[in-house]
C-alpha cells in the first residue's frame, strides 16, 4: 500500500505546495497573455492624446497620470513575466528618463505577434532568432533616419533645445508644451556646466504651489524653500551667508553637567554667563560679515533674540539634501557647530526674500551671477494631482535635456520613424530565407502599433492613417508623420516634431530584449510561498 501515495515526476522532487507550469500552452502563452494585459494598460496612454490612468497604490495615494513609468511602478505587478516588461520600462526610465511607454507597449506588441506565430506552429527559439536579426537591422535603419547635421547641436541655444524637447513634454502635457518647454529649457540652460556631458538632473528643482495656473509658472535662478524665515527679518540683498548644520542653540555650546547653586546671585550670574556666551557666539558670526544664518536644526529662543539684535536673518532648512543644495547654490560650507566662520566658509546670495505665493509663504534664494548651480521651476496649478503631473512633464523634459547633452541626434517624430522602420524591415524580411522571415515580418508589423495607437488615442481612423503613411513613405518621403490636431499626414519637419535618437534606440532595444526573455521561458516553477496564513487587513477607520 505504501507505494500508492508515492509522488512521481516533478512532484517527487519539489516539496508540496509548489506550482509547476510547463509547455507552450501553460507557460509560454500564459506569460504572453500577462504581458499583453500589461501593455494594454500603457497603450492607451501613449503619445500626446494618451488617456490618463487613475492608480491608487497600497498607501491610498492617488496618481492621475499618463506617465507609463509611474503607472507600472505603482501597480506593483506580481506576475513574473509581466515584471520583465516593467523592468525594461524602468531601465529605460533610468537610462533616458523618457520613452518607458514605448518600451512596454512595443514589447507587448512583439509578444502578441509572437503568439500568432506560435499558433501557426513556429517554435519560440525560431521567433527569437528572427527577432534578434530584426532588432539588429532596426538599429541599422534607425541610424539612416537621423536628421543630417543634428549632431552638431549647441545645447545652450534655446530654440534647438525646445525643438527636441517638445515631443517628450507634449506626450505628458499636450497643448501646454510650448509654455512648459520654454520654462524647462531656461532652467536647464542656466545650470548647464561648461562640459554639457556633466549636466546633473538634480540641479533643476521643482517647487509645486497650489493655485494660479500654468501662465503664472516661473523659473527662479536659485532655490525656493517652502518655509518662512524664522525671525522678523524677511529680506536681505547681496549678503554673505553662514550655514550651520547643527542647530543654532545654546545646548550646542556647553557640555551638559550638573550645577549646584546656593544663592540667588549665583543663579542670576549663571543665567547671565549663558546669555553672554550665546551673545558672544552670535556676535562673532555677525562680525564675520554674515547677514544670514542658515540652521540645519532648531533655532533656540535666546539665540534668535540675539540674531534679531544683530540684524541677522535666520533660515531653518531641516532637510539634509536641501541644505546640501543650499550650500551648492551659495557656495558656502556647512559648519558643524556654532562658531565664528572663516571668510572661506561664508557663501554669497544676491537676495533672500520671503514672498507669499498663493497663500503659501516661500523663501526665495536668488543667485544670479554667482553659481549657475541650481534653478527651480515654480509650478502652479489648481490641484495636487495636476501639479504632480506637471512635475512629471518637467522631469521628462530635464531628462531629455540630459540625453541630448550626451547625444543630440534626432529622428522624425509623430510615428514617421516607426512607419519607415516597418516598411524597411518588411522589405528586409522578403530577402531572408527560412522561418526567420515570418518573425521579421511580424517584428516589422509591430511598429504599426505606434501610429495606430497615436491615431486611435486622437480619435482618428487608424487604418486610413496607416495606409496613407505607407503610401507616402513608399513614394520616398520618409519624414511623413501624423498631424494629430488636423488628423492628416504631414511632413514632420514642417510641424517641428522630433524624437531623440537615443530614446528610440534604447526603447526598441530594451523592448526586443524583454520580449525575447519572455519567449525563452518554457517552464515556470514556483516554490510554495513563505510565511504563515494570510491575515485579513484591519477594517478601515471612519474619517472623523
Buried (B, 14 or more C-beta within 10 A) or exposed (E): EEEEEEEEEEEEEBEEEBEBBEEEEBBBBBBBBBBBEBBEBBBBBBBBBBEBBEBEEEEEEEBBBBBBBBBBBBBEBEBEBBBBBBBBBBBBBEBBBBBBBBBBBBBBBBBBBBBEBBEEEBEBEBBBBBBBBBBEBBBEBBEEBBBEEBEEBEBEEBEBBBBBBBBBBBBBBBEBBEBBBBBBBBBBBBBBEEEBEEBBEEBBBBBBBBEBEBEBBBBBBBBBBEBBBBBEBBBBEEBBBBBBBBBBBBEBBEEEEEEEEEEEEEEEEEEEEBBEBBBEBBBBBBEBEBBBBBBBBBBBEBBBBBBBEBEBBBBBBEEEEBBBBBBBBBBBBBBEEBBBBEEEBBBBBBBBBBEEBEEBBBBBBBBEEBBBBBBBBBBBBEEEBBBBBBBBBBBBBBBBBBBBBEBBBBBBBBBBBBBBBBBBBBEBBEEBEEBBBBBBBBBBBBBBBBBBBBBBBBEBEBEEBBEBBBEBBEEEEBBBBBBBEEBEBBBBBEBEBBBBBBBBBBBBBBBBBBBBBBBEBBEBEEEEEEEEEEEEEEEEEEEE
